[in-house]
């Protein structure tokens, strides 16, 4: 009788044990997670989708919806969604110039990434000055996509045919070359609002100094603005960009026609050229910016733009969003693949050792 009772007890225990463990998902099994990401950059959208496709191979229950929205509309829509608490994505690209719009009131609408970045050792791997663009009160809320160094893009075929030696050394030399090559409707460069801040930064001047004092009206800043104006009014080597900026179909059409010979732009503009004037492959080159004669450092670059990827505070899947950020924004593979697609130079220092960053680029005549 006792033996029978023991057997029954064992059977009950085994059944209970099987039932208990049967109710626990197997390792790796979990509910499906679908994140939404907003971006205003087409190349970013394509890169995120490509990375998500591979990420899903390792995480079958993961899905990512990437929504591409025009710059102004996306930032305004994101601001409203975060203020009202309705319709916000899990992740979003925020342009550095718009980040301050979101830092208002008592609630910061983005997840504080500082401790996560420190714990993962990423703070030493990221370029600190780029992360500063998405920081508030020493806390970091976004991860930068690119280093954004500025170069002088130029039509190598036209400059070579004109006998102009490259790289052009000084901005005075740039003007002389422009006067030699600018004829009729063809100009050396288009005038656009971004030229002034780019060239100010090259000279070590910004809108504000480190103490927050306005410096946009400083003598050097005003002198730089006048120099930009003189490119058209005094030297005759520039004209206003079609539609007033250098990121629209009219401007790309002018480039195709050879109406502008040079373009001052950041690393990401190389991707814009490839996407919008692919027929000019092999005819473009890139050189360091000419330096200012009064600059003792002879600085030959500047910085322009920047976009940080953030996790919104309304996301119901913050940890999943962070894991995807690590896979994309904080991995060597993710950074290198983004460069190969977009020409964004990685702000993640370990990626700089990857040989794929130094391949010859046929679009730029085989330049590395």
Beta strands, then each sheet from edge to edge (+ up, - down):
strand 1: 33-39
strand 2: 62-68
strand 3: 91-95
strand 4: 135-136
strand 5: 139-140
strand 6: 143-144
strand 7: 150-155
strand 8: 189-191
strand 9: 238-240
strand 10: 262-266
strand 11: 284-287
strand 12: 307-311
sheet 1: 2+ 1+ 3+ 12- 6+
sheet 2: 4+ 5-
sheet 3: 10+ 7- 11+
sheet 4: 8+ 9+
end
